[in-house]
């Protein structure tokens, strides 16, 4: 490996000079790279020497830009049969957030500090913390796909994640927790919602409040999955934003949920009036087909919250306090966990996980762990002592 000065004549006859770094790559092939300054050539050679030794060096000519790698990533997702909604989300992350900022950067030029700079630019551009996190995950997935293709050896996103692992525990401790009255409706607000619910939206809202099913699961629920005699429903499919029916996103999404008497009575009445369609849906549109998610919000949930008086004011505009269906899902989880004072269930964590369809108990604890009741330690110790000595 060496650095030497080179002079040559340009296409217009002008004299040119630069510094050439010569080295041998991991495959034993001789490589050359030109620099304007000697110090840049020496710095490159120092890095290249280390990367070749560690097996992490990829020649510029053998790698691609982030944008090109992103397009290959999309093709990998399509070939793997990912849902259209997932592919759409990948495409949005790539085209709206990644390409405008770093699309022309070569993969082997994107370092851990560069990833941090990319995240800062996303925040400066007005992206929310949640969006920054999701886009960063997508960038890491792009690099992982490129690694498999042999276009890069390193994944700076994963390297940054490992570097931050030492502080992750502290970050989790200070992470904002879901709050009743802010993220989760209060019991009186739920009562007001159910009292205000009318028409074809009442059975939908009653069911979602007392089962915690996702909006996509409600849109895909079939009457064959509803057992009104045994008071339970089986979640076995969902409808995506394109109104296409498919299986739940994960195996844990397949589950059985018991029904309250109110849900049973409301569904019995609704079954007689429910529009019929080829999918035998419980909550279809007026023609019996799959309902649009936006219709459920704009014509069902939002007007009902407003009619219930559970609102906030934005200037002169009155808006629902809880704009998404996920607030109902949060309420159901909190009602199951620690709501005995409010007539709730107080179920163990494993039962809550199963009813919510979480992939792991850790997801349940990360989201709702602060809501589980804490036993009286003195009473627990005293009870254990009495049990030990049989007193």
Secondary structure, 3 states (H helix, E strand, C coil): CEEEEEEEECCCCCEEEEEEEEEECCCCCEEEEEECCHHHHHHHHHHHHHHHHHCCCCCHHHCCEHHHHHHHHHHHHHHCCCCHHHHHHHHHHHHHHHHHHHCCCEHHHCCHHHHHHHHHHHHHCCCCHHHHHHHHHHHHHHHHHHHHCCCCCCCHHHHHHHHCHHHHHHHHHHCCCCCECCCECCHHHHHHHHHHCCHHHHHHHHHHHCCCCCHHHHHHCEHHHEECCCCEEEECCEECCCCCEECCCCHHHCEEEECCHHHHHHHHHHHHHCCCCCCCECCCCCCCCCCCHHHHHHHHHHHHHHHHCCEEEECCEEEECCCCCHHHHHHHHHHHHHCHHHCCCCCCHHHHHHHHCCCCHHHHHHHHHHHCCCCCHHHHHHHHHHHHHCC
